[in-house]
Amino acid sequence: MMLAIGIVKGIHIIGIALWGAGLIALPLLLARHMSGDQQQEYARVRRFSHYGYTHLLTPAAVLAVAAGTGLIFLREVFVPWMFAKLVLVGGLVALHAAIGTVVVGMGEHTNERQPPHPAFFLLPAITLLGAILLVVLSKPDLGEDLVPNWLHSPREIQLPLDEVPT
């Protein structure tokens, strides 16, 4: 069992490292799109950014999330700091999707659209990755009172349905 956990943890760390590197590198690559570029140069940068997103960044993200999900259940880590980490990972997923939107937009509007400044993606990426690293390494005691008490117990209130759907 320990060997399986070690393998899954290694896959998770590799996935996070590749995903994080891609979230930092791809905005810098997108910044290479210049409105005055010749079509051949624009197409070269466009193909490289599209390939990087679809063949490297997205598979690394899927690998990191899948292995991380497996680790949660293998190690039975159902503690508040893990849920805080999952919220931060949700931020990475949203950032990933935003970068993907720019990559697609650059392909659909050939040499007409400029990508946002790299800092627009770099600052959130570095902040989220650093926060995840901080939470994982420090494993802070966040306590059980992160959510209101009424979320911890049933309310004894009837659902607004006449009958339960089947």
Buried (B, 14 or more C-beta within 10 A) or exposed (E): EEEEEEEBBEBBEBBBEBBBBBBBBBBEBBBBBEEEBEEEBBBEBBEEBBEBBEEBBBBBBEBBBBBBEBBEEBEEEEBBBBEBBBEBBEBBEEBBEBBBEBBEEBBEEEBEEEBEEBEBBBEBBBEBBEBBBEBBEEEEEBEEEEEEEEEEEEEEEEEEEEEEEE
